[in-house]
Amino acid sequence: MAGIAEVAAHAGVSKATASRALSGGGYVSPATKSRVRAAAAELGYVPSAGAVGLATGHTQNVGVVMPYVNRWFFAEVLEGIQQALLEQGLDLTLYDAKPGSDGRARIFDDFLARKRFDGLIAVGLEPVDHELERLTRIDRPIVSVVGSSDLTSVVAVDDDYAARRATEHLIGLGHREIAFVGGAPESHWAHVDQERLAGYRHAMREAGLSQFVRHAHSEVTLPGGYAAAADLLGDARRRPTAIVGVCDEVAIGAIIAAQRLGIQVPSALSVVGIDDHEFAEMFALTTLQQVPREQGRAAVDMLLAEITDPERPRTELRMPARMVIRNSTAAVTSHDHDDA
């Protein structure tokens, strides 16, 4: 593999000039910089991270901390982050901060404190034990994917809008008895759950349907949605005609529960989710689509801007969710309203 000396000789410049041209650490004329980089590409020169770090004061590495790596949303965000960093020639260090694990405590108490990264992307971290607050003390730029914008810059879907739009879709189909399923105060994603619940309540209130507001608590998982919906739908006298799931996994669990109870979807029960999970198409689920990969890429762009300009003010990007109509919703029947 060619070294910096070979690149310098091939470009007809000194080693110091070649180093500055490739690292960005110091002024080099555009023409010389172009010539040096062309020589490096021709010779297959790859600068070491250590050498670049010494020249620029940067590690060329971005840290990513998230509570799960094997769940759909997190895996998609991580894919977007990784693709964006690869395009920039940057490395990624992943910290798997699984809730309740011993490793999570070590990540916050030890690994992150070493600051072996130029900036950090925190995905889905709720302010449990003031963890996000502790992260802001490491003196590195931080961007959150999902969460509050009080402490860091943030990229997220507009959760309130997504739930309002989902509820308004059902109201437009004539439904009144619409229940919200999912989320609980102790949920790891309590902030997201509460935003979506607020959006549902707002839409019901604006439509004059406050008396029909119902919230069935559940874990934000497919089994959690199944269990909550089975209980909700089991009482035929108080059965809603429609459900807004806090996320697609909960909504899919509700569809399965309805099928087990002999309730036809959508003729007897309409169901809307939020996310456009990879299983949504399989269950013909009408949903509000967010694109986690785009959130990951946007987080990288935001973080690199803050690394370049440490004085840059915190920013917030709320991405709109797009309605995707499938076959899990239908107009309410007059029979349904008569039963109500």
Phi and psi restraints in degrees (value plus and minus 20) as a CYANA .aco file:
   2 ALA   PHI     -84.1   -44.1
   2 ALA   PSI     126.4   166.4
   3 GLY   PHI    -124.9   -84.9
   3 GLY   PSI     159.8   199.8
   4 ILE   PHI     -83.9   -43.9
   4 ILE   PSI     -51.3   -11.3
   5 ALA   PHI     -84.8   -44.8
   5 ALA   PSI     -62.4   -22.4
   6 GLU   PHI     -85.0   -45.0
   6 GLU   PSI     -59.6   -19.6
   7 VAL   PHI     -83.4   -43.4
   7 VAL   PSI     -63.8   -23.8
   8 ALA   PHI     -82.5   -42.5
   8 ALA   PSI     -65.2   -25.2
   9 ALA   PHI     -83.2   -43.2
   9 ALA   PSI     -61.9   -21.9
  10 HIS   PHI     -85.6   -45.6
  10 HIS   PSI     -53.4   -13.4
  11 ALA   PHI    -109.4   -69.4
  11 ALA   PSI     -30.0    10.0
  12 GLY   PHI      54.6    94.6
  12 GLY   PSI      14.3    54.3
  13 VAL   PHI    -150.9  -110.9
  13 VAL   PSI     152.8   192.8
  14 SER   PHI     -96.0   -56.0
  14 SER   PSI     142.8   182.8
  15 LYS   PHI     -81.3   -41.3
  15 LYS   PSI     -57.7   -17.7
  16 ALA   PHI     -84.4   -44.4
  16 ALA   PSI     -61.4   -21.4
  17 THR   PHI     -86.6   -46.6
  17 THR   PSI     -61.9   -21.9
  18 ALA   PHI     -81.6   -41.6
  18 ALA   PSI     -61.4   -21.4
  19 SER   PHI     -83.4   -43.4
  19 SER   PSI     -64.1   -24.1
  20 ARG   PHI     -84.6   -44.6
  20 ARG   PSI     -58.9   -18.9
  21 ALA   PHI     -84.8   -44.8
  21 ALA   PSI     -56.3   -16.3
  22 LEU   PHI    -106.2   -66.2
  22 LEU   PSI     -47.3    -7.3
  23 SER   PHI    -115.7   -75.7
  23 SER   PSI     -41.9    -1.9
  24 GLY   PHI      61.2   101.2
  24 GLY   PSI     -14.4    25.6
  25 GLY   PHI    -111.0   -71.0
  25 GLY   PSI      57.1    97.1
  26 GLY   PHI     104.7   144.7
  26 GLY   PSI     143.0   183.0
  27 TYR   PHI    -100.0   -60.0
  27 TYR   PSI     115.2   155.2
  28 VAL   PHI    -161.8  -121.8
  28 VAL   PSI     116.4   156.4
  29 SER   PHI     -80.4   -40.4
  29 SER   PSI     129.2   169.2
  30 PRO   PHI     -74.9   -34.9
  30 PRO   PSI     -60.0   -20.0
  31 ALA   PHI     -85.2   -45.2
  31 ALA   PSI     -63.4   -23.4
  32 THR   PHI     -87.5   -47.5
  32 THR   PSI     -61.8   -21.8
  33 LYS   PHI     -79.0   -39.0
  33 LYS   PSI     -63.8   -23.8
  34 SER   PHI     -82.9   -42.9
  34 SER   PSI     -61.3   -21.3
  35 ARG   PHI     -86.2   -46.2
  35 ARG   PSI     -61.1   -21.1
  36 VAL   PHI     -85.9   -45.9
  36 VAL   PSI     -64.0   -24.0
  37 ARG   PHI     -87.6   -47.6
  37 ARG   PSI     -53.9   -13.9
  38 ALA   PHI     -85.7   -45.7
  38 ALA   PSI     -60.1   -20.1
  39 ALA   PHI     -84.6   -44.6
  39 ALA   PSI     -61.6   -21.6
  40 ALA   PHI     -82.5   -42.5
  40 ALA   PSI     -62.4   -22.4
  41 ALA   PHI     -86.0   -46.0
  41 ALA   PSI     -59.4   -19.4
  42 GLU   PHI     -86.8   -46.8
  42 GLU   PSI     -56.4   -16.4
  43 LEU   PHI    -108.9   -68.9
  43 LEU   PSI     -26.5    13.5
  44 GLY   PHI      53.0    93.0
  44 GLY   PSI      11.4    51.4
  45 TYR   PHI     -96.1   -56.1
  45 TYR   PSI     112.0   152.0
  46 VAL   PHI    -144.2  -104.2
  46 VAL   PSI      94.0   134.0
  47 PRO   PHI     -88.5   -48.5
  47 PRO   PSI     123.1   163.1
  48 SER   PHI     -95.3   -55.3
  48 SER   PSI     128.7   168.7
  49 ALA   PHI     -81.5   -41.5
  49 ALA   PSI     -55.8   -15.8
  50 GLY   PHI     -84.9   -44.9
  50 GLY   PSI     -61.7   -21.7
  51 ALA   PHI     -86.8   -46.8
  51 ALA   PSI     -62.5   -22.5
  52 VAL   PHI     -83.9   -43.9
  52 VAL   PSI     -59.7   -19.7
  53 GLY   PHI     -82.7   -42.7
  53 GLY   PSI     -60.6   -20.6
  54 LEU   PHI     -84.9   -44.9
  54 LEU   PSI     -56.6   -16.6
  55 ALA   PHI     -97.0   -57.0
  55 ALA   PSI     -54.3   -14.3
  56 THR   PHI    -128.8   -88.8
  56 THR   PSI     -37.1     2.9
  57 GLY   PHI      60.4   100.4
  57 GLY   PSI     -11.0    29.0
  58 HIS   PHI    -135.2   -95.2
  58 HIS   PSI     131.9   171.9
  59 THR   PHI    -104.7   -64.7
  59 THR   PSI     -33.7     6.3
  60 GLN   PHI      41.3    81.3
  60 GLN   PSI       7.7    47.7
  61 ASN   PHI    -153.7  -113.7
  61 ASN   PSI     119.8   159.8
  62 VAL   PHI    -137.9   -97.9
  62 VAL   PSI     111.3   151.3
  63 GLY   PHI    -109.2   -69.2
  63 GLY   PSI     123.5   163.5
  64 VAL   PHI    -149.7  -109.7
  64 VAL   PSI     103.0   143.0
  65 VAL   PHI    -139.4   -99.4
  65 VAL   PSI     109.6   149.6
  66 MET   PHI    -168.6  -128.6
  66 MET   PSI     133.8   173.8
  67 PRO   PHI     -97.8   -57.8
  67 PRO   PSI     -42.1    -2.1
  68 TYR   PHI    -161.7  -121.7
  68 TYR   PSI     125.5   165.5
  69 VAL   PHI    -137.0   -97.0
  69 VAL   PSI     -29.5    10.5
  70 ASN   PHI    -129.5   -89.5
  70 ASN   PSI     -13.1    26.9
  71 ARG   PHI    -118.9   -78.9
  71 ARG   PSI     130.9   170.9
  72 TRP   PHI     -70.7   -30.7
  72 TRP   PSI     -75.5   -35.5
  73 PHE   PHI     -78.2   -38.2
  73 PHE   PSI     -68.8   -28.8
  74 PHE   PHI     -85.8   -45.8
  74 PHE   PSI     -60.5   -20.5
  75 ALA   PHI     -83.0   -43.0
  75 ALA   PSI     -58.9   -18.9
  76 GLU   PHI     -89.1   -49.1
  76 GLU   PSI     -62.9   -22.9
  77 VAL   PHI     -80.2   -40.2
  77 VAL   PSI     -65.0   -25.0
  78 LEU   PHI     -81.1   -41.1
  78 LEU   PSI     -59.3   -19.3
  79 GLU   PHI     -81.2   -41.2
  79 GLU   PSI     -64.5   -24.5
  80 GLY   PHI     -83.2   -43.2
  80 GLY   PSI     -62.1   -22.1
  81 ILE   PHI     -81.6   -41.6
  81 ILE   PSI     -66.9   -26.9
  82 GLN   PHI     -83.1   -43.1
  82 GLN   PSI     -64.0   -24.0
  83 GLN   PHI     -80.9   -40.9
  83 GLN   PSI     -64.3   -24.3
  84 ALA   PHI     -85.9   -45.9
  84 ALA   PSI     -58.8   -18.8
  85 LEU   PHI     -89.6   -49.6
  85 LEU   PSI     -58.9   -18.9
  86 LEU   PHI     -80.2   -40.2
  86 LEU   PSI     -60.1   -20.1
  87 GLU   PHI     -83.2   -43.2
  87 GLU   PSI     -47.0    -7.0
  88 GLN   PHI    -114.7   -74.7
  88 GLN   PSI     -19.4    20.6
  89 GLY   PHI      50.7    90.7
  89 GLY   PSI       9.1    49.1
  90 LEU   PHI    -128.9   -88.9
  90 LEU   PSI     132.0   172.0
  91 ASP   PHI    -111.2   -71.2
  91 ASP   PSI     144.5   184.5
  92 LEU   PHI    -151.8  -111.8
  92 LEU   PSI     113.4   153.4
  93 THR   PHI    -135.8   -95.8
  93 THR   PSI     101.0   141.0
  94 LEU   PHI    -119.7   -79.7
  94 LEU   PSI     110.3   150.3
  95 TYR   PHI    -134.2   -94.2
  95 TYR   PSI      92.4   132.4
  96 ASP   PHI    -108.7   -68.7
  96 ASP   PSI      74.2   114.2
  97 ALA   PHI    -115.2   -75.2
  97 ALA   PSI      46.6    86.6
  98 LYS   PHI     -81.8   -41.8
  98 LYS   PSI     108.9   148.9
  99 PRO   PHI     -77.0   -37.0
  99 PRO   PSI     114.9   154.9
 100 GLY   PHI      61.2   101.2
 100 GLY   PSI     -21.6    18.4
 101 SER   PHI    -110.4   -70.4
 101 SER   PSI     136.3   176.3
 102 ASP   PHI     -85.6   -45.6
 102 ASP   PSI     -53.9   -13.9
 103 GLY   PHI     -82.6   -42.6
 103 GLY   PSI     -52.2   -12.2
 104 ARG   PHI     -81.5   -41.5
 104 ARG   PSI     -65.3   -25.3
 105 ALA   PHI     -81.7   -41.7
 105 ALA   PSI     -60.6   -20.6
 106 ARG   PHI     -85.6   -45.6
 106 ARG   PSI     -55.8   -15.8
 107 ILE   PHI     -81.5   -41.5
 107 ILE   PSI     -66.1   -26.1
 108 PHE   PHI     -97.6   -57.6
 108 PHE   PSI     -50.5   -10.5
 109 ASP   PHI    -108.7   -68.7
 109 ASP   PSI     -43.0    -3.0
 110 ASP   PHI    -148.4  -108.4
 110 ASP   PSI     -86.9   -46.9
 111 PHE   PHI     -80.7   -40.7
 111 PHE   PSI     -67.0   -27.0
 112 LEU   PHI     -88.0   -48.0
 112 LEU   PSI     -49.9    -9.9
 113 ALA   PHI     -87.1   -47.1
 113 ALA   PSI     -38.6     1.4
 114 ARG   PHI     -94.2   -54.2
 114 ARG   PSI     -37.8     2.2
 115 LYS   PHI      37.9    77.9
 115 LYS   PSI      24.6    64.6
 116 ARG   PHI    -107.6   -67.6
 116 ARG   PSI      21.0    61.0
 117 PHE   PHI    -176.0  -136.0
 117 PHE   PSI     139.0   179.0
 118 ASP   PHI    -105.5   -65.5
 118 ASP   PSI     -43.4    -3.4
 119 GLY   PHI    -183.6  -143.6
 119 GLY   PSI     148.8   188.8
 120 LEU   PHI    -152.8  -112.8
 120 LEU   PSI     118.1   158.1
 121 ILE   PHI    -131.7   -91.7
 121 ILE   PSI      97.9   137.9
 122 ALA   PHI    -122.3   -82.3
 122 ALA   PSI      97.4   137.4
 123 VAL   PHI    -125.2   -85.2
 123 VAL   PSI      96.4   136.4
 124 GLY   PHI      46.2    86.2
 124 GLY   PSI      11.7    51.7
 125 LEU   PHI    -110.4   -70.4
 125 LEU   PSI      96.4   136.4
 126 GLU   PHI    -103.5   -63.5
 126 GLU   PSI     138.2   178.2
 127 PRO   PHI     -94.2   -54.2
 127 PRO   PSI      30.0    70.0
 128 VAL   PHI     -95.7   -55.7
 128 VAL   PSI     109.5   149.5
 129 ASP   PHI      32.2    72.2
 129 ASP   PSI       9.0    49.0
 130 HIS   PHI      39.4    79.4
 130 HIS   PSI      12.5    52.5
 131 GLU   PHI     -83.6   -43.6
 131 GLU   PSI     -63.8   -23.8
 132 LEU   PHI     -84.8   -44.8
 132 LEU   PSI     -56.7   -16.7
 133 GLU   PHI     -82.7   -42.7
 133 GLU   PSI     -58.8   -18.8
 134 ARG   PHI     -86.7   -46.7
 134 ARG   PSI     -54.2   -14.2
 135 LEU   PHI     -85.1   -45.1
 135 LEU   PSI     -56.2   -16.2
 136 THR   PHI     -87.1   -47.1
 136 THR   PSI     -31.3     8.7
 137 ARG   PHI    -109.6   -69.6
 137 ARG   PSI     -22.5    17.5
 138 ILE   PHI    -103.6   -63.6
 138 ILE   PSI     -20.5    19.5
 139 ASP   PHI      41.2    81.2
 139 ASP   PSI      27.3    67.3
 140 ARG   PHI    -158.9  -118.9
 140 ARG   PSI     128.4   168.4
 141 PRO   PHI     -79.8   -39.8
 141 PRO   PSI     120.1   160.1
 142 ILE   PHI    -154.1  -114.1
 142 ILE   PSI     116.0   156.0
 143 VAL   PHI    -144.2  -104.2
 143 VAL   PSI     114.4   154.4
 144 SER   PHI    -120.2   -80.2
 144 SER   PSI     117.7   157.7
 145 VAL   PHI    -125.8   -85.8
 145 VAL   PSI      90.7   130.7
 146 VAL   PHI      57.8    97.8
 146 VAL   PSI     115.9   155.9
 147 GLY   PHI     108.5   148.5
 147 GLY   PSI    -192.4  -152.4
 148 SER   PHI    -104.6   -64.6
 148 SER   PSI     131.0   171.0
 149 SER   PHI    -117.5   -77.5
 149 SER   PSI      -8.4    31.6
 150 ASP   PHI     -86.2   -46.2
 150 ASP   PSI     -54.1   -14.1
 151 LEU   PHI    -131.6   -91.6
 151 LEU   PSI     -47.8    -7.8
 152 THR   PHI    -158.1  -118.1
 152 THR   PSI     148.3   188.3
 153 SER   PHI     -86.8   -46.8
 153 SER   PSI     134.1   174.1
 154 VAL   PHI    -163.6  -123.6
 154 VAL   PSI     123.8   163.8
 155 VAL   PHI    -142.9  -102.9
 155 VAL   PSI     108.4   148.4
 156 ALA   PHI    -183.4  -143.4
 156 ALA   PSI     144.1   184.1
 157 VAL   PHI     -95.6   -55.6
 157 VAL   PSI     136.2   176.2
 158 ASP   PHI     -99.9   -59.9
 158 ASP   PSI      73.1   113.1
 159 ASP   PHI     -85.8   -45.8
 159 ASP   PSI     -59.6   -19.6
 160 ASP   PHI     -81.9   -41.9
 160 ASP   PSI     -66.1   -26.1
 161 TYR   PHI     -83.1   -43.1
 161 TYR   PSI     -62.4   -22.4
 162 ALA   PHI     -79.1   -39.1
 162 ALA   PSI     -65.9   -25.9
 163 ALA   PHI     -89.5   -49.5
 163 ALA   PSI     -58.1   -18.1
 164 ARG   PHI     -82.2   -42.2
 164 ARG   PSI     -64.0   -24.0
 165 ARG   PHI     -84.7   -44.7
 165 ARG   PSI     -60.5   -20.5
 166 ALA   PHI     -82.2   -42.2
 166 ALA   PSI     -64.0   -24.0
 167 THR   PHI     -88.0   -48.0
 167 THR   PSI     -62.1   -22.1
 168 GLU   PHI     -83.2   -43.2
 168 GLU   PSI     -52.8   -12.8
 169 HIS   PHI     -80.6   -40.6
 169 HIS   PSI     -64.3   -24.3
 170 LEU   PHI     -89.3   -49.3
 170 LEU   PSI     -60.0   -20.0
 171 ILE   PHI     -82.3   -42.3
 171 ILE   PSI     -59.6   -19.6
 172 GLY   PHI     -83.4   -43.4
 172 GLY   PSI     -43.9    -3.9
 173 LEU   PHI    -107.2   -67.2
 173 LEU   PSI     -16.8    23.2
 174 GLY   PHI      76.7   116.7
 174 GLY   PSI     -16.4    23.6
 175 HIS   PHI     -97.9   -57.9
 175 HIS   PSI     121.3   161.3
 176 ARG   PHI    -137.4   -97.4
 176 ARG   PSI     -65.6   -25.6
 177 GLU   PHI    -104.4   -64.4
 177 GLU   PSI      63.1   103.1
 178 ILE   PHI    -132.3   -92.3
 178 ILE   PSI     103.1   143.1
 179 ALA   PHI    -125.1   -85.1
 179 ALA   PSI     127.5   167.5
 180 PHE   PHI    -122.6   -82.6
 180 PHE   PSI     105.0   145.0
 181 VAL   PHI    -137.0   -97.0
 181 VAL   PSI     108.8   148.8
 182 GLY   PHI      98.9   138.9
 182 GLY   PSI     132.0   172.0
 183 GLY   PHI      69.3   109.3
 183 GLY   PSI     122.5   162.5
 184 ALA   PHI    -172.0  -132.0
 184 ALA   PSI     136.2   176.2
 185 PRO   PHI     -75.0   -35.0
 185 PRO   PSI     -52.1   -12.1
 186 GLU   PHI    -108.3   -68.3
 186 GLU   PSI     -16.0    24.0
 187 SER   PHI     -82.4   -42.4
 187 SER   PSI     124.9   164.9
 188 HIS   PHI     -83.5   -43.5
 188 HIS   PSI     -50.7   -10.7
 189 TRP   PHI    -123.4   -83.4
 189 TRP   PSI      25.9    65.9
 190 ALA   PHI     -77.5   -37.5
 190 ALA   PSI     -57.4   -17.4
 191 HIS   PHI     -82.1   -42.1
 191 HIS   PSI     -67.7   -27.7
 192 VAL   PHI     -83.0   -43.0
 192 VAL   PSI     -66.2   -26.2
 193 ASP   PHI     -77.5   -37.5
 193 ASP   PSI     -65.1   -25.1
 194 GLN   PHI     -88.7   -48.7
 194 GLN   PSI     -55.9   -15.9
 195 GLU   PHI     -83.4   -43.4
 195 GLU   PSI     -63.6   -23.6
 196 ARG   PHI     -91.4   -51.4
 196 ARG   PSI     -58.5   -18.5
 197 LEU   PHI     -82.1   -42.1
 197 LEU   PSI     -60.5   -20.5
 198 ALA   PHI     -83.6   -43.6
 198 ALA   PSI     -59.4   -19.4
 199 GLY   PHI     -83.6   -43.6
 199 GLY   PSI     -61.4   -21.4
 200 TYR   PHI     -81.6   -41.6
 200 TYR   PSI     -67.8   -27.8
 201 ARG   PHI     -83.7   -43.7
 201 ARG   PSI     -58.2   -18.2
 202 HIS   PHI     -82.3   -42.3
 202 HIS   PSI     -65.7   -25.7
 203 ALA   PHI     -83.8   -43.8
 203 ALA   PSI     -60.2   -20.2
 204 MET   PHI     -85.7   -45.7
 204 MET   PSI     -61.6   -21.6
 205 ARG   PHI     -85.8   -45.8
 205 ARG   PSI     -63.3   -23.3
 206 GLU   PHI     -83.7   -43.7
 206 GLU   PSI     -48.2    -8.2
 207 ALA   PHI    -109.4   -69.4
 207 ALA   PSI     -16.6    23.4
 208 GLY   PHI      53.3    93.3
 208 GLY   PSI       8.1    48.1
 209 LEU   PHI    -134.9   -94.9
 209 LEU   PSI       6.9    46.9
 210 SER   PHI     -77.0   -37.0
 210 SER   PSI     -51.9   -11.9
 211 GLN   PHI     -88.6   -48.6
 211 GLN   PSI     -35.0     5.0
 212 PHE   PHI    -120.2   -80.2
 212 PHE   PSI     -18.6    21.4
 213 VAL   PHI     -83.3   -43.3
 213 VAL   PSI     108.3   148.3
 214 ARG   PHI    -161.6  -121.6
 214 ARG   PSI     115.3   155.3
 215 HIS   PHI    -145.3  -105.3
 215 HIS   PSI      93.2   133.2
 216 ALA   PHI    -117.4   -77.4
 216 ALA   PSI      89.7   129.7
 217 HIS   PHI     -86.0   -46.0
 217 HIS   PSI     126.0   166.0
 218 SER   PHI    -183.9  -143.9
 218 SER   PSI     142.2   182.2
 219 GLU   PHI     -86.1   -46.1
 219 GLU   PSI     129.9   169.9
 220 VAL   PHI    -106.8   -66.8
 220 VAL   PSI      45.7    85.7
 221 THR   PHI    -164.6  -124.6
 221 THR   PSI     147.3   187.3
 222 LEU   PHI     -83.1   -43.1
 222 LEU   PSI     -68.4   -28.4
 223 PRO   PHI     -80.9   -40.9
 223 PRO   PSI     -56.1   -16.1
 224 GLY   PHI     -83.8   -43.8
 224 GLY   PSI     -63.1   -23.1
 225 GLY   PHI     -84.9   -44.9
 225 GLY   PSI     -58.0   -18.0
 226 TYR   PHI     -81.2   -41.2
 226 TYR   PSI     -69.4   -29.4
 227 ALA   PHI     -84.1   -44.1
 227 ALA   PSI     -64.1   -24.1
 228 ALA   PHI     -86.2   -46.2
 228 ALA   PSI     -61.7   -21.7
 229 ALA   PHI     -89.6   -49.6
 229 ALA   PSI     -56.5   -16.5
 230 ALA   PHI     -80.7   -40.7
 230 ALA   PSI     -60.9   -20.9
 231 ASP   PHI     -89.8   -49.8
 231 ASP   PSI     -61.8   -21.8
 232 LEU   PHI     -85.5   -45.5
 232 LEU   PSI     -61.5   -21.5
 233 LEU   PHI    -107.4   -67.4
 233 LEU   PSI     -31.5     8.5
 234 GLY   PHI     -89.3   -49.3
 234 GLY   PSI     -43.0    -3.0
 235 ASP   PHI    -115.8   -75.8
 235 ASP   PSI      79.9   119.9
 236 ALA   PHI     -82.4   -42.4
 236 ALA   PSI     -45.4    -5.4
 237 ARG   PHI     -93.1   -53.1
 237 ARG   PSI     -47.0    -7.0
 238 ARG   PHI    -140.9  -100.9
 238 ARG   PSI      -0.3    39.7
 239 ARG   PHI     -90.7   -50.7
 239 ARG   PSI     108.5   148.5
 240 PRO   PHI     -92.1   -52.1
 240 PRO   PSI     141.9   181.9
 241 THR   PHI    -114.6   -74.6
 241 THR   PSI     -29.2    10.8
 242 ALA   PHI    -173.6  -133.6
 242 ALA   PSI     135.2   175.2
 243 ILE   PHI    -153.8  -113.8
 243 ILE   PSI     115.3   155.3
 244 VAL   PHI    -124.9   -84.9
 244 VAL   PSI      97.1   137.1
 245 GLY   PHI    -105.6   -65.6
 245 GLY   PSI     119.9   159.9
 246 VAL   PHI     -80.8   -40.8
 246 VAL   PSI     -44.2    -4.2
 247 CYS   PHI    -175.4  -135.4
 247 CYS   PSI     152.4   192.4
 248 ASP   PHI     -84.8   -44.8
 248 ASP   PSI     -56.7   -16.7
 249 GLU   PHI     -81.3   -41.3
 249 GLU   PSI     -63.0   -23.0
 250 VAL   PHI     -85.2   -45.2
 250 VAL   PSI     -62.4   -22.4
 251 ALA   PHI     -83.2   -43.2
 251 ALA   PSI     -60.7   -20.7
 252 ILE   PHI     -85.6   -45.6
 252 ILE   PSI     -59.8   -19.8
 253 GLY   PHI     -79.7   -39.7
 253 GLY   PSI     -57.2   -17.2
 254 ALA   PHI     -86.9   -46.9
 254 ALA   PSI     -59.0   -19.0
 255 ILE   PHI     -82.9   -42.9
 255 ILE   PSI     -63.2   -23.2
 256 ILE   PHI     -84.6   -44.6
 256 ILE   PSI     -61.5   -21.5
 257 ALA   PHI     -81.9   -41.9
 257 ALA   PSI     -62.6   -22.6
 258 ALA   PHI     -81.3   -41.3
 258 ALA   PSI     -63.9   -23.9
 259 GLN   PHI     -81.7   -41.7
 259 GLN   PSI     -60.8   -20.8
 260 ARG   PHI     -84.6   -44.6
 260 ARG   PSI     -49.8    -9.8
 261 LEU   PHI    -109.7   -69.7
 261 LEU   PSI     -18.3    21.7
 262 GLY   PHI      58.0    98.0
 262 GLY   PSI       0.2    40.2
 263 ILE   PHI    -116.7   -76.7
 263 ILE   PSI     100.8   140.8
 264 GLN   PHI     -98.7   -58.7
 264 GLN   PSI     113.2   153.2
 265 VAL   PHI    -130.3   -90.3
 265 VAL   PSI     101.8   141.8
 266 PRO   PHI    -125.0   -85.0
 266 PRO   PSI     -15.1    24.9
 267 SER   PHI     -84.4   -44.4
 267 SER   PSI     -54.6   -14.6
 268 ALA   PHI    -129.8   -89.8
 268 ALA   PSI     -36.7     3.3
 269 LEU   PHI    -171.5  -131.5
 269 LEU   PSI     106.2   146.2
 270 SER   PHI    -118.8   -78.8
 270 SER   PSI     121.9   161.9
 271 VAL   PHI    -154.2  -114.2
 271 VAL   PSI     111.9   151.9
 272 VAL   PHI    -143.8  -103.8
 272 VAL   PSI     120.0   160.0
 273 GLY   PHI    -135.3   -95.3
 273 GLY   PSI    -195.8  -155.8
 274 ILE   PHI    -158.8  -118.8
 274 ILE   PSI     106.3   146.3
 275 ASP   PHI     118.0   158.0
 275 ASP   PSI     -63.1   -23.1
 276 ASP   PHI      43.8    83.8
 276 ASP   PSI      35.5    75.5
 277 HIS   PHI     -77.2   -37.2
 277 HIS   PSI     138.4   178.4
 278 GLU   PHI     -80.9   -40.9
 278 GLU   PSI     -40.2    -0.2
 279 PHE   PHI    -112.6   -72.6
 279 PHE   PSI     -24.9    15.1
 280 ALA   PHI     -80.5   -40.5
 280 ALA   PSI     -63.7   -23.7
 281 GLU   PHI     -83.0   -43.0
 281 GLU   PSI     -59.2   -19.2
 282 MET   PHI     -79.6   -39.6
 282 MET   PSI     -56.1   -16.1
 283 PHE   PHI    -119.4   -79.4
 283 PHE   PSI      -8.0    32.0
 284 ALA   PHI      32.6    72.6
 284 ALA   PSI      19.4    59.4
 285 LEU   PHI    -104.0   -64.0
 285 LEU   PSI     103.8   143.8
 286 THR   PHI     -91.5   -51.5
 286 THR   PSI     113.5   153.5
 287 THR   PHI    -174.7  -134.7
 287 THR   PSI     147.5   187.5
 288 LEU   PHI    -120.5   -80.5
 288 LEU   PSI      98.1   138.1
 289 GLN   PHI    -106.7   -66.7
 289 GLN   PSI     104.4   144.4
 290 GLN   PHI    -131.6   -91.6
 290 GLN   PSI     135.7   175.7
 291 VAL   PHI    -139.0   -99.0
 291 VAL   PSI      73.9   113.9
 292 PRO   PHI     -78.3   -38.3
 292 PRO   PSI     -54.2   -14.2
 293 ARG   PHI     -82.0   -42.0
 293 ARG   PSI     -59.1   -19.1
 294 GLU   PHI     -85.8   -45.8
 294 GLU   PSI     -55.8   -15.8
 295 GLN   PHI     -84.6   -44.6
 295 GLN   PSI     -60.1   -20.1
 296 GLY   PHI     -82.8   -42.8
 296 GLY   PSI     -64.8   -24.8
 297 ARG   PHI     -85.6   -45.6
 297 ARG   PSI     -60.7   -20.7
 298 ALA   PHI     -84.2   -44.2
 298 ALA   PSI     -56.5   -16.5
 299 ALA   PHI     -84.1   -44.1
 299 ALA   PSI     -59.0   -19.0
 300 VAL   PHI     -84.3   -44.3
 300 VAL   PSI     -66.6   -26.6
 301 ASP   PHI     -78.4   -38.4
 301 ASP   PSI     -63.3   -23.3
 302 MET   PHI     -85.6   -45.6
 302 MET   PSI     -62.5   -22.5
 303 LEU   PHI     -86.9   -46.9
 303 LEU   PSI     -63.6   -23.6
 304 LEU   PHI     -83.6   -43.6
 304 LEU   PSI     -54.2   -14.2
 305 ALA   PHI     -84.6   -44.6
 305 ALA   PSI     -57.7   -17.7
 306 GLU   PHI     -94.4   -54.4
 306 GLU   PSI     -52.2   -12.2
 307 ILE   PHI     -86.4   -46.4
 307 ILE   PSI     -61.7   -21.7
 308 THR   PHI     -86.7   -46.7
 308 THR   PSI     -58.9   -18.9
 309 ASP   PHI    -147.0  -107.0
 309 ASP   PSI      69.3   109.3
 310 PRO   PHI     -80.0   -40.0
 310 PRO   PSI     -39.3     0.7
 311 GLU   PHI    -108.6   -68.6
 311 GLU   PSI     -20.7    19.3
 312 ARG   PHI     -81.2   -41.2
 312 ARG   PSI     111.1   151.1
 313 PRO   PHI     -88.1   -48.1
 313 PRO   PSI     135.4   175.4
 314 ARG   PHI     -81.7   -41.7
 314 ARG   PSI     122.8   162.8
 315 THR   PHI    -147.6  -107.6
 315 THR   PSI     141.5   181.5
 316 GLU   PHI    -153.0  -113.0
 316 GLU   PSI     108.1   148.1
 317 LEU   PHI    -141.4  -101.4
 317 LEU   PSI      92.7   132.7
 318 ARG   PHI    -127.2   -87.2
 318 ARG   PSI      91.1   131.1
 319 MET   PHI    -104.5   -64.5
 319 MET   PSI     114.5   154.5
 320 PRO   PHI     -91.4   -51.4
 320 PRO   PSI     127.0   167.0
 321 ALA   PHI    -114.5   -74.5
 321 ALA   PSI     121.6   161.6
 322 ARG   PHI    -122.8   -82.8
 322 ARG   PSI     114.4   154.4
 323 MET   PHI     -92.1   -52.1
 323 MET   PSI     109.7   149.7
 324 VAL   PHI    -141.2  -101.2
 324 VAL   PSI      89.8   129.8
 325 ILE   PHI    -109.1   -69.1
 325 ILE   PSI     104.0   144.0
 326 ARG   PHI    -144.3  -104.3
 326 ARG   PSI    -162.2  -122.2
 327 ASN   PHI    -132.7   -92.7
 327 ASN   PSI       4.1    44.1
 328 SER   PHI    -119.1   -79.1
 328 SER   PSI     -16.3    23.7
 329 THR   PHI    -151.1  -111.1
 329 THR   PSI     127.6   167.6
 330 ALA   PHI    -175.1  -135.1
 330 ALA   PSI     143.9   183.9
 331 ALA   PHI     -83.0   -43.0
 331 ALA   PSI     121.7   161.7
 332 VAL   PHI     -88.4   -48.4
 332 VAL   PSI     127.0   167.0
 333 THR   PHI    -112.4   -72.4
 333 THR   PSI     137.0   177.0
 334 SER   PHI     -82.3   -42.3
 334 SER   PSI     -50.7   -10.7
 335 HIS   PHI     -81.8   -41.8
 335 HIS   PSI     -59.1   -19.1
 336 ASP   PHI     -82.3   -42.3
 336 ASP   PSI     -63.3   -23.3
 337 HIS   PHI     -90.6   -50.6
 337 HIS   PSI     -53.7   -13.7
 338 ASP   PHI     -81.3   -41.3
 338 ASP   PSI     -60.6   -20.6
 339 ASP   PHI     -85.0   -45.0
 339 ASP   PSI     -51.1   -11.1
